[in-house]
């Protein structure tokens, strides 16, 4: 049996430091894009464990066996800070290997309100649909009624009670928050709050419930006034609403866990207006490990989402659904990891 490939093996093969390889594989720290791509390519080539999945499609050179399009539906603009932008790159790479094209379908508020499809959508050419940032239950149900294989990356909260006729892919929204709260308890932190609209999407709800369950299992009391979960729907007015809610608190908890990094940034900006700072006045944790989380000062504790693995898994789920439409519907989670940085010291 061959020896396992290590980070040091990859570093030696490329003539770079072990730290450089670690940064590239774990998407931490700052690296030039060319360096990161070179390290990831070598890791895949050498069969490093985290990228062993890549060989199942990418290393087998087969002629295209499929035709038609996969339609990408999104209700919002995904910039480079959103985990789904990297995920989509990997997803597109995988589906094009077997012959599918990718069409981008921007779902406007008008489309959602009127339950209508984007004008550019061609049902006859579409073999499958992938939805990202699609959190309106009725609209998602309408898409399911098209009779086209469909995958939801995250999903509406209402889908817990009213299962959608499609597969669902999520990141692990639980383990990192459990690990953080357990670690904070060891450090003597007792007062912990949560910020994030719990009904915004399934992942936000799961992160909020992970917070409550972790507090319970650690024997720690939850102070409901520190649970800012019904502030305002996410959008331009969220910052103002958050600031007003913080203003109502007579004091801050020792730690705020935020539903994602963007909320954490909003919280930090609120603190600046109030002439407060982190982690001196309150420790902060985000989620997603956005690019901003690494370059902030102090750097933000967060949970890293493996976007490449999510992209590969999304392709695998949707292609298998296209090939076997009678499969039971599946909900799949991919790994996410807690990254402790200066904001919780």
C-alpha positions in Angstrom: 0.0 0.0 0.0 1.4 3.4 -1.0 2.4 5.9 1.6 0.0 8.8 2.3 0.9 12.0 0.6 1.7 14.7 3.1 1.8 18.5 2.9 5.6 18.2 3.2 5.7 15.9 0.2 3.9 18.5 -1.9 6.1 21.3 -0.6 9.3 19.3 -1.5 7.9 18.5 -5.0 7.3 22.2 -5.7 10.3 23.6 -3.8 8.1 25.8 -1.6 7.6 26.0 2.1 5.2 23.7 4.0 3.4 26.8 5.2 2.7 27.9 1.6 1.2 24.5 0.8 -0.9 24.6 4.0 -2.3 28.1 3.1 -3.2 27.0 -0.4 -4.9 23.8 0.6 -6.8 25.3 3.6 -7.6 28.6 1.9 -6.0 30.6 4.7 -3.6 33.5 4.7 -2.6 35.5 1.6 -1.2 33.9 -1.5 -0.8 34.8 -5.1 -3.5 33.2 -7.2 -0.9 31.6 -9.4 0.8 30.0 -6.4 -2.4 28.7 -5.0 -3.4 27.2 -8.3 0.0 25.5 -8.7 -0.2 24.0 -5.2 -3.7 22.7 -5.7 -2.8 21.2 -9.0 0.1 19.4 -7.5 -2.0 18.2 -4.6 -4.5 16.7 -7.0 -1.8 15.2 -9.1 -0.1 13.5 -6.1 -3.4 12.2 -4.7 -3.4 14.3 -1.5 -6.3 13.0 0.7 -8.3 16.2 0.6 -8.3 16.2 -3.2 -8.6 12.5 -3.9 -12.2 13.1 -5.1 -10.8 15.0 -8.1 -9.5 11.9 -9.7 -13.0 10.4 -10.0 -13.8 12.7 -12.9 -11.0 15.1 -13.7 -8.2 12.5 -14.2 -10.3 10.2 -16.4 -10.2 11.6 -19.9 -13.5 10.7 -21.6 -15.2 12.3 -24.5 -18.3 14.3 -23.7 -21.3 12.0 -23.2 -24.0 14.5 -22.4 -25.6 17.5 -24.1 -27.8 20.4 -23.1 -27.5 22.9 -20.3 -27.4 23.1 -16.5 -29.3 26.2 -15.4 -27.8 28.2 -12.5 -30.5 30.1 -10.6 -29.6 32.7 -8.1 -31.6 35.4 -6.4 -28.6 37.6 -5.6 -25.3 38.7 -7.1 -22.5 36.5 -5.9 -19.2 38.4 -5.6 -15.8 36.9 -5.1 -16.3 37.0 -1.3 -19.2 34.6 -1.4 -18.2 31.0 -0.9 -20.5 30.0 -3.8 -18.3 31.8 -6.4 -15.5 29.4 -5.9 -17.9 26.5 -5.6 -19.5 27.4 -9.0 -16.1 27.4 -10.7 -15.5 23.8 -9.6 -19.1 22.8 -10.4 -18.8 24.2 -14.0 -15.5 22.4 -14.5 -17.1 19.1 -13.6 -20.2 19.4 -15.7 -18.4 20.6 -18.8 -16.1 17.5 -18.6 -19.1 15.4 -19.6 -20.6 17.8 -22.1 -23.1 20.0 -20.3 -23.1 23.8 -20.7 -23.9 26.3 -17.9 -26.5 29.1 -18.3 -26.8 31.9 -15.7 -30.4 32.8 -14.7 -30.7 35.9 -12.5 -34.0 35.6 -10.6 -35.3 39.2 -9.9 -37.7 40.2 -7.1 -40.3 40.6 -9.8 -39.8 37.0 -11.0 -40.2 35.8 -7.4 -43.3 37.9 -6.6 -45.0 36.8 -9.9 -43.7 33.2 -9.7 -42.3 33.5 -13.3 -39.1 32.1 -14.9 -36.3 34.4 -16.1 -36.9 35.4 -19.8 -33.6 33.8 -20.8 -34.5 30.4 -19.4 -34.9 27.6 -22.1 -36.7 24.7 -20.6 -36.2 22.5 -23.7 -32.4 22.7 -23.5 -32.2 22.4 -19.7 -31.2 19.0 -18.2 -30.8 20.1 -14.6 -31.1 23.2 -12.3 -28.8 24.3 -9.5 -30.1 27.0 -7.1 -28.0 29.2 -4.9 -29.3 31.9 -2.6 -32.9 30.9 -3.5 -34.8 31.2 -0.2 -38.4 31.8 -1.3 -40.3 28.5 -0.6 -43.1 29.1 -3.1 -40.7 29.9 -5.9 -38.6 26.9 -5.1 -41.7 24.7 -5.2 -42.6 26.2 -8.6 -39.1 25.3 -9.9 -39.6 21.7 -8.6 -42.9 21.4 -10.6 -41.0 21.9 -13.9 -40.1 18.2 -13.8 -36.4 19.0 -14.2 -33.7 17.5 -11.9 -32.9 20.1 -9.3 -30.3 20.8 -6.6 -30.6 23.4 -3.9 -27.4 24.7 -2.3 -28.9 25.8 1.0 -32.6 26.2 1.0 -35.6 28.0 2.5 -36.3 27.5 6.2 -39.8 26.3 5.3 -38.3 23.4 3.5 -37.8 21.7 6.9 -41.6 21.3 7.2 -42.4 21.2 3.4 -39.8 19.1 1.7 -38.8 20.2 -1.7 -38.8 17.8 -4.6 -35.1 18.0 -5.1 -31.7 17.4 -3.5 -30.2 19.8 -0.9 -26.5 20.5 -0.4 -25.3 22.3 2.8 -22.1 22.9 4.6 -21.7 21.5 8.1 -23.4 24.3 10.1 -23.0 22.7 13.5 -19.5 21.3 14.4 -17.6 24.5 14.2 -20.0 26.3 16.5 -20.0 23.4 19.0 -16.2 23.5 19.0 -16.1 27.2 19.5 -18.5 27.2 22.4 -16.7 24.3 24.1 -13.4 26.1 23.7 -14.8 29.4 25.1 -16.2 27.5 28.1 -12.7 26.3 28.8 -11.4 29.9 28.7 -14.1 31.0 31.2 -16.4 32.7 28.8 -20.0 32.5 30.0 -22.1 35.1 28.2 -22.5 34.3 24.5 -25.0 35.7 22.1 -26.0 35.1 18.5 -26.7 37.5 15.6 -28.5 36.6 12.4 -32.0 36.4 11.0 -32.9 32.8 11.9 -35.5 32.6 9.1 -33.3 34.0 6.4 -32.3 30.5 5.2 -31.8 27.0 6.3 -28.1 27.4 7.1 -28.7 30.4 9.3 -31.4 28.5 11.2 -29.0 25.5 11.6 -26.3 27.8 12.9 -28.6 29.4 15.4 -29.8 26.0 16.6 -26.2 24.8 16.8 -25.5 27.7 19.1 -28.5 26.9 21.4 -27.7 23.2 21.5 -24.0 23.7 22.2 -24.9 26.1 25.0 -27.3 23.5 26.5 -24.9 20.6 26.2 -22.1 22.6 27.8 -24.4 23.5 30.7 -24.3 27.2 29.9 -27.3 29.5 30.3 -28.7 31.4 27.3 -29.6 35.0 27.9 -32.3 35.7 25.3 -31.6 39.4 25.1 -28.3 38.5 23.5 -30.1 36.5 20.7 -30.6 39.1 18.0 -32.4 36.8 15.5 -35.4 38.8 14.5 -33.8 42.1 13.5 -34.7 42.8 9.9 -34.6 40.8 6.7 -31.2 40.9 5.2 -30.7 43.8 2.9 -29.7 47.5 3.0 -31.7 48.2 6.2 -30.1 45.4 8.2 -27.1 47.5 9.5 -29.4 50.2 10.9 -31.7 47.7 12.5 -28.7 45.9 14.1 -27.3 49.2 15.4 -30.7 50.0 17.0 -30.9 46.5 18.7 -27.4 46.8 20.0 -28.3 50.3 21.4 -31.1 48.6 23.4 -28.6 46.4 25.3 -27.4 47.6 28.7 -24.2 45.7 28.2 -22.7 43.4 25.6 -22.1 39.6 26.0 -18.5 38.3 26.2 -18.9 36.8 22.7 -21.2 37.2 19.7 -21.5 34.4 17.2 -22.6 35.8 13.8 -24.5 33.8 11.2 -21.9 34.8 8.6 -18.8 37.0 8.1 -20.8 39.8 6.6 -23.0 40.2 9.7 -19.8 40.1 11.7 -18.5 43.0 9.6 -21.7 44.9 10.2 -21.3 44.3 14.0 -17.7 45.6 13.9 -18.8 48.7 12.1 -21.6 49.2 14.7 -19.0 48.9 17.4 -16.8 51.5 15.8 -19.6 54.0 15.8 -20.2 53.3 19.4 -16.4 53.8 20.1 -16.0 50.2 21.0 -13.6 47.6 19.7 -13.2 43.8 19.4 -12.1 41.6 21.1 -11.6 44.1 23.9 -15.3 44.9 24.4 -16.7 41.7 22.8 -15.3 38.7 21.1 -16.7 38.0 17.6 -17.0 34.9 15.4 -18.3 34.8 11.9 -19.0 32.0 9.4 -17.9 31.3 5.8 -14.2 32.3 6.0 -14.6 35.1 3.5 -11.6 36.9 2.1 -12.4 39.8 4.3 -12.1 37.7 7.5 -8.4 37.1 6.8 -7.3 40.7 6.2 -9.3 42.4 9.0 -7.4 43.7 11.9 -7.8 41.8 14.3 -8.5 38.9 12.0 -11.9 37.2 12.3 -12.5 33.8 13.9 -14.8 32.0 11.5 -15.7 28.6 10.0 -14.1 27.6 6.8 -16.3 26.2 4.0 -14.5 23.9 1.5 -16.0 25.5 -1.6 -14.1 23.2 -4.1 -15.5 20.1 -2.4 -19.0 21.6 -2.4 -18.7 22.3 -6.1 -17.6 18.7 -6.8 -20.4 17.3 -4.5 -23.0 19.6 -6.2 -22.0 18.2 -9.6 -22.1 14.7 -8.4 -25.5 15.1 -6.8 -27.1 16.8 -9.8 -25.5 14.5 -12.5 -26.6 11.4 -10.5 -30.1 12.8 -10.3 -30.2 13.4 -14.0 -29.1 9.9 -14.7 -31.3 8.3 -12.0 -34.3 10.6 -11.5 -36.1 8.0 -9.3 -33.5 8.2 -6.5 -34.8 9.2 -3.1 -34.2 12.9 -2.4 -31.0 13.5 -0.5 -29.7 16.1 1.9 -25.9 16.1 2.0 -23.5 18.0 4.2 -19.8 18.8 3.4 -17.1 19.5 6.0 -16.6 23.0 7.6 -13.8 23.8 10.0 -13.5 26.3 12.9 -10.6 28.7 12.4 -9.6 30.5 15.6 -8.1 34.0 15.0 -7.5 37.1 17.0 -11.2 38.2 17.3 -11.9 35.6 20.0 -8.6 35.9 22.0 
